[in-house]
Amino acid sequence: MQYSVDDIAAARNLQFLVYICMAQVTFWTYDYACLLHEEWTFLLRSRWTRIKGLYIIARYVPFFLSTAYLWLTLTPDENVNTCRMLTNIYACFAVISLTCSECFFILRTYALWDNNRIVLVAMMLTLFATIVSSIVILFIASATSDVTTSTIPGIPGCSLHAQDVRFFLPYIILFVFQLGLISLTLIRVIQSWRLAKGHLHAILVKHNICYYACGLFFSALNVLLPILVSDPIYYSLLQDSQVFILAILATRMHLHLWHIDRLTYVSVAVDCTV
């Protein structure tokens, strides 16, 4: 049986999606294994707080995200509605993961601003508007986009036509939101650089700037890539990478901050004893 050029291109893209999925799942599993001891030390010895609950959600939602991604790319399914449903499930997990990652640094920015409630309310309202608008845009784009499946036997999975401009609007919104947060961090650093002498303060500033720089970089790439590259398969690579990498950065930085704080507390306790 002869297949058209479009059929072969669609099959190639679906296969590439499988490779992307497996690479990201492997990367996430490797990162989890590398931090297993530190992670369980934190989970078992730290107090139960809202921040700890946020950490658990941010850390383990990507496992559900990976499961939805594997199901989407490895399950043979030619049903258009099923494909859209799986894509929406995956998008919801992605939004939850990004929201939790951003919440860590909203709270850190709140701490840098000396627990200013006006700053916190402004950031939370902006985050809420960002989440709602992104979900609405993604669901509308998903409902009206074409579904790609393979007509060649043995090629599983499906994907939505990602060249619709609406798929990239959430990244523009996210870029503006992160730009606002890094501006708040930089403004506070400039205002208090003479007074801030604590080691934890320096770590907070470095983590915030590093995280937002990474987030802005990925958001900008996700907006510019459709202009620079015509192959939609690369869009999925960058979009998925942003979700996973920001989740890893947020949880790793929180673990690092907790261990530094714990070591500082132990050191002070030892000094007092001596």
C-alpha positions as CSV (number, residue, x, y, z in Angstrom):
1,M,0.0,0.0,0.0
2,Q,1.3,3.4,-0.9
3,Y,1.2,6.3,1.5
4,S,1.2,10.0,0.7
5,V,3.9,12.5,1.8
6,D,1.5,13.9,4.4
7,D,0.8,10.4,5.8
8,I,4.5,9.8,6.2
9,A,5.1,13.2,7.7
10,A,2.3,12.7,10.2
11,A,3.7,9.3,11.2
12,R,7.2,10.7,11.6
13,N,5.9,13.5,13.9
14,L,4.0,11.0,16.0
15,Q,7.1,8.8,16.4
16,F,9.1,11.9,17.3
17,L,6.5,12.7,20.0
18,V,7.1,9.2,21.5
19,Y,10.8,9.9,21.6
20,I,10.2,13.3,23.3
21,C,7.9,11.7,25.8
22,M,10.3,8.9,26.7
23,A,13.2,11.3,27.0
24,Q,11.3,13.6,29.3
25,V,10.0,10.8,31.5
26,T,13.5,9.4,31.8
27,F,14.9,12.8,32.7
28,W,12.3,13.4,35.3
29,T,12.8,9.9,36.8
30,Y,16.6,10.4,36.9
31,D,16.2,13.7,38.7
32,Y,13.8,12.1,41.2
33,A,16.3,9.2,41.8
34,C,19.2,11.7,42.3
35,L,17.3,13.6,45.0
36,L,15.6,10.6,46.7
37,H,17.6,10.8,49.9
38,E,17.3,14.6,50.3
39,E,13.6,14.4,49.4
40,W,12.6,11.8,51.9
41,T,14.7,13.6,54.6
42,F,12.7,16.7,53.9
43,L,9.3,14.9,53.8
44,L,10.0,13.0,57.0
45,R,11.7,15.7,59.1
46,S,10.0,18.9,58.1
47,R,6.9,20.2,59.7
48,W,3.5,19.9,57.9
49,T,2.8,23.3,56.5
50,R,1.1,24.7,53.4
51,I,4.5,25.1,51.8
52,K,5.2,21.4,52.3
53,G,1.8,20.6,50.7
54,L,2.6,22.9,47.8
55,Y,6.0,21.1,47.4
56,I,4.3,17.7,47.3
57,I,1.9,18.8,44.6
58,A,4.6,20.5,42.6
59,R,6.9,17.5,42.9
60,Y,4.4,14.7,42.1
61,V,2.0,16.3,39.6
62,P,4.6,15.7,36.8
63,F,4.3,12.0,37.4
64,F,0.6,12.2,36.5
65,L,1.6,14.5,33.7
66,S,4.0,11.9,32.4
67,T,1.3,9.2,32.7
68,A,-1.1,11.3,30.6
69,Y,1.7,12.0,28.1
70,L,2.6,8.3,27.8
71,W,-1.1,7.4,27.3
72,L,-1.5,10.1,24.7
73,T,1.6,9.0,22.7
74,L,1.7,5.3,23.1
75,T,-2.0,4.2,23.0
76,P,-3.4,3.5,19.5
77,D,-6.5,5.6,19.2
78,E,-8.1,7.0,16.2
79,N,-11.1,8.5,18.1
80,V,-10.9,12.3,17.7
81,N,-12.9,13.0,20.9
82,T,-10.6,10.7,23.0
83,C,-7.5,12.4,21.7
84,R,-9.0,15.8,22.6
85,M,-9.9,14.5,26.0
86,L,-6.4,13.2,26.7
87,T,-4.9,16.4,25.5
88,N,-7.1,18.4,27.8
89,I,-6.2,16.2,30.7
90,Y,-2.5,16.7,29.9
91,A,-3.0,20.5,29.6
92,C,-4.8,20.6,33.0
93,F,-1.9,18.7,34.7
94,A,0.6,21.1,32.9
95,V,-1.3,24.2,34.2
96,I,-1.4,22.7,37.8
97,S,2.4,22.0,37.6
98,L,3.2,25.5,36.3
99,T,0.9,27.1,38.9
100,C,2.6,25.3,41.8
101,S,6.0,26.3,40.5
102,E,5.0,29.9,40.2
103,C,3.4,29.9,43.7
104,F,6.8,29.1,45.3
105,F,8.3,32.2,43.9
106,I,5.3,34.4,44.5
107,L,5.7,33.5,48.2
108,R,9.4,34.2,48.0
109,T,8.8,37.5,46.4
110,Y,6.3,38.2,49.1
111,A,9.0,37.4,51.7
112,L,11.5,39.7,49.9
113,W,8.9,42.5,50.2
114,D,8.7,42.0,54.0
115,N,5.3,40.2,53.8
116,N,3.6,43.1,52.2
117,R,0.0,42.0,51.8
118,I,-0.8,44.4,49.0
119,V,2.0,42.9,46.9
120,L,0.8,39.4,47.7
121,V,-2.8,40.1,46.7
122,A,-1.7,41.8,43.5
123,M,0.4,38.8,42.6
124,M,-2.2,36.2,43.4
125,L,-4.9,38.1,41.5
126,T,-2.6,38.3,38.5
127,L,-1.8,34.6,38.8
128,F,-5.5,33.7,39.0
129,A,-6.2,35.8,35.9
130,T,-3.3,34.2,34.1
131,I,-4.5,30.6,35.0
132,V,-8.1,31.2,34.0
133,S,-7.3,32.9,30.7
134,S,-4.8,30.2,29.8
135,I,-7.2,27.4,30.5
136,V,-10.0,29.0,28.5
137,I,-7.7,29.7,25.5
138,L,-6.3,26.1,25.6
139,F,-9.7,24.5,25.8
140,I,-11.1,26.6,22.9
141,A,-8.0,25.9,20.8
142,S,-8.3,22.2,21.6
143,A,-12.0,22.0,20.7
144,T,-11.5,23.7,17.3
145,S,-8.1,22.2,16.2
146,D,-7.5,19.4,13.8
147,V,-6.4,16.0,15.2
148,T,-3.4,14.2,13.7
149,T,-3.4,10.4,13.7
150,S,-1.3,8.0,11.7
151,T,-2.8,6.0,8.8
152,I,0.3,3.8,8.8
153,P,-0.2,0.7,10.9
154,G,2.0,0.4,14.0
155,I,2.3,4.1,14.7
156,P,0.4,4.8,17.9
157,G,-0.7,8.1,19.4
158,C,-2.3,11.3,18.3
159,S,-1.7,15.0,18.5
160,L,-3.5,18.3,17.9
161,H,-2.5,20.7,15.2
162,A,-0.3,23.0,17.2
163,Q,0.1,25.7,14.6
164,D,-3.0,27.5,15.8
165,V,-1.9,30.8,17.2
166,R,-4.2,30.4,20.3
167,F,-1.9,27.6,21.6
168,F,0.8,30.2,22.0
169,L,-1.2,32.9,23.7
170,P,-0.9,31.4,27.2
171,Y,2.9,31.6,26.8
172,I,2.6,35.3,26.0
173,I,0.5,35.8,29.1
174,L,2.9,33.7,31.2
175,F,5.8,35.8,29.9
176,V,4.2,39.0,30.9
177,F,3.4,37.6,34.4
178,Q,6.9,36.3,35.0
179,L,8.3,39.6,33.7
180,G,6.2,41.4,36.3
181,L,7.5,39.1,39.1
182,I,11.2,39.4,38.2
183,S,10.6,43.2,38.1
184,L,9.3,43.1,41.6
185,T,12.3,41.1,42.7
186,L,14.7,43.5,41.1
187,I,13.0,46.6,42.5
188,R,13.1,45.1,46.0
189,V,16.8,44.2,45.6
190,I,17.7,47.7,44.5
191,Q,15.7,49.2,47.4
192,S,17.2,47.0,50.1
193,W,20.7,46.0,48.9
194,R,22.5,48.0,51.6
195,L,20.4,46.6,54.4
196,A,20.2,42.9,53.3
197,K,23.0,40.9,54.8
198,G,21.6,37.5,55.5
199,H,22.7,34.4,53.7
200,L,19.1,33.2,53.2
201,H,18.2,36.6,51.7
202,A,20.9,36.2,49.1
203,I,19.8,32.7,48.3
204,L,16.2,33.9,47.8
205,V,17.3,36.6,45.4
206,K,19.5,34.3,43.4
207,H,16.8,31.6,43.1
208,N,14.2,34.1,42.1
209,I,16.3,35.7,39.4
210,C,17.5,32.3,38.1
211,Y,14.0,30.8,38.0
212,Y,12.4,33.8,36.3
213,A,15.2,34.1,33.8
214,C,14.7,30.4,32.9
215,G,10.9,30.9,32.7
216,L,11.2,34.0,30.5
217,F,13.6,32.3,28.2
218,F,11.3,29.3,27.6
219,S,8.2,31.5,27.3
220,A,9.9,33.7,24.8
221,L,11.1,30.7,22.8
222,N,7.6,29.2,22.8
223,V,6.3,32.5,21.4
224,L,9.1,33.0,18.8
225,L,9.5,29.4,17.6
226,P,6.4,29.4,15.4
227,I,7.7,32.4,13.6
228,L,11.2,30.9,13.1
229,V,10.3,27.2,12.5
230,S,7.5,25.8,10.5
231,D,7.6,22.2,11.8
232,P,5.1,21.9,14.7
233,I,6.9,19.0,16.3
234,Y,9.4,21.3,17.9
235,Y,6.7,23.3,19.6
236,S,5.7,20.3,21.7
237,L,9.3,19.8,22.6
238,L,9.7,23.3,24.1
239,Q,6.3,23.5,25.7
240,D,6.7,20.2,27.5
241,S,10.3,21.0,28.5
242,Q,9.2,24.3,30.1
243,V,6.7,22.5,32.4
244,F,9.2,19.8,33.5
245,I,12.2,22.1,33.9
246,L,10.4,24.8,35.9
247,A,8.9,22.1,38.2
248,I,12.4,20.7,38.7
249,L,13.9,24.1,39.4
250,A,11.1,25.1,41.9
251,T,11.3,21.9,43.9
252,R,15.2,21.7,43.8
253,M,15.5,25.3,45.0
254,H,13.0,24.7,47.8
255,L,14.9,21.6,49.0
256,H,18.2,23.6,48.9
257,L,16.7,26.4,50.9
258,W,15.2,24.0,53.5
259,H,18.6,22.2,54.0
260,I,20.4,25.6,54.3
261,D,17.9,26.8,56.9
262,R,18.2,23.5,58.7
263,L,22.0,23.6,58.8
264,T,21.9,27.2,60.0
265,Y,19.5,26.2,62.8
266,V,21.7,23.2,63.9
267,S,24.8,25.4,63.8
268,V,23.1,28.1,66.0
269,A,21.9,25.4,68.4
270,V,25.4,23.9,68.7
271,D,26.9,27.4,69.3
272,C,24.4,28.1,72.0
273,T,25.2,24.7,73.7
274,V,28.9,25.4,73.6
